[in-house]
Amino acid sequence: MSGSFHPIIFSNGKLSYISQDALHIPPVLSRMYGKNVTSLDLSFNKLYSLEGVENFPNLTELVVDNNKIDDSLILSEMPYLHTLSLNNNRITNLDLLVKKIKSKLPKLQYLSLLGNIACPNELSDSEKDEEDYQRYRYFVLHHLPNLKFLDSRIVNDEEWIEGKRRGQYMNIARPKACYSLSAVEEKKENKYNTPLPHKFRNPDDHQGIYSRCVYKYTGKQSEGNRFIRNNDL
């Protein structure tokens, strides 16, 4: 550390500890400021968890953008927190996250998840569109009806009503992106998933035979999805 630079900035209840490559919340922060902190900014670090945030009992705002927080996140009870920003992290399971928030953050009104796979827009996946994102908003608002602001938008009355009405059905289950078959596994898989018989028969043998085949889903623009509308779900 050179000159008079100090990584900890504290003023009027706001504590900032950003761009320090921290792997965890330094205990020195809570020892020095603890109960006096109402707003905590830990952006641009390398945090995998929020362990230690429970030592800031009066938090109303928590910003942890651009870290490495994933679905293993454990949320502590934060009874006064009204703002949570988790932009650009590694959260993929939206259902799991909203359940944790609902259980631990009863006063939350402002939530931002941009840049996570769990938030389906162009920041996380170039194949997502506005319809995908709107469905996501309905789902979140169904489970967290007290939100006034979600990501970059205020929650309007129309989507709040729609979220309450059918938002629970809007979370789309997808196969794991990491799942793929090796060449050997694929050959083995196809051996047991084919409409053709597994052995040769005598030409005079007319007994019917069938087996399993694989149905291949090719994504959002597949023939099967072409005729499905939101109203049909």
HELIX and SHEET records of a PDB file:
HELIX    1   1 PRO A   27  MET A   32  1                                   6    
HELIX    2   2 GLY A   34  ASN A   36  5                                   3    
HELIX    3   3 VAL A   53  ASN A   55  5                                   3    
HELIX    4   4 LEU A   94  LYS A  104  1                                  11    
HELIX    5   5 GLU A  130  HIS A  143  1                                  14    
HELIX    6   6 ASP A  157  ARG A  166  1                                  10    
HELIX    7   7 GLY A  167  TYR A  169  5                                   3    
HELIX    8   8 ALA A  183  TYR A  192  1                                  10    
HELIX    9   9 GLU A  223  ARG A  226  1                                   4    
HELIX   10  10 ASN A  230  ASP A  232  5                                   3    
SHEET    1   A 8 ILE A   9  SER A  11  0                                        
SHEET    2   A 8 LYS A  14  SER A  16 -1                                        
SHEET    3   A 8 SER A  39  ASP A  41  1                                        
SHEET    4   A 8 GLU A  61  VAL A  63  1                                        
SHEET    5   A 8 THR A  83  SER A  85  1                                        
SHEET    6   A 8 TYR A 110  SER A 112  1                                        
SHEET    7   A 8 PHE A 149  LEU A 150  1                                        
SHEET    8   A 8 ARG A 153  ILE A 154 -1                                        
END                                                                             
